[in-house]
Amino acid sequence: HSGLVMTPANLVGTTSGDAVAPTLQQAFINYRADFQGRIVDVYFDEDVDSAMPSVPTAWSLSGGALPTQVQILDGHLYRLTFTSALAGGETLSLASVSDPAGNTTTSPSVVVVD
């Protein structure tokens, strides 16, 4: 025993960092995953809280279709499955989305690329 005493670090203070809400970066029909064009891969510009994007009814497509399934492929990559083939040029929207820092975007949207 050397007689040295370790004291915990003082962790009191404020933190700073991410103050920007996430955005839908890109959405494209993934013909490799489904040759019939029923799968859309959606990229966010950062990792997002999966609470809202993982719910199929939170998504909407300008053509009226709703996804039947949502897969989380990564913190910022989601895969939506629809019952019928999609056409490029439709607008995909999400009710809202938050990032891990709590920044929220309401009704983000992106045009689906064919």
Secondary structure, 3 states (H helix, E strand, C coil): CCCCCCCCCCCCCCCCCCCCCCCEEEEEECCCCCCCCCEEEEEECCCCCCCCCCCHHHEEECCCCCCCEEEEEECCEEEEECCCCCCCCCEEEECEEECCCCCEEECCEEEEEC
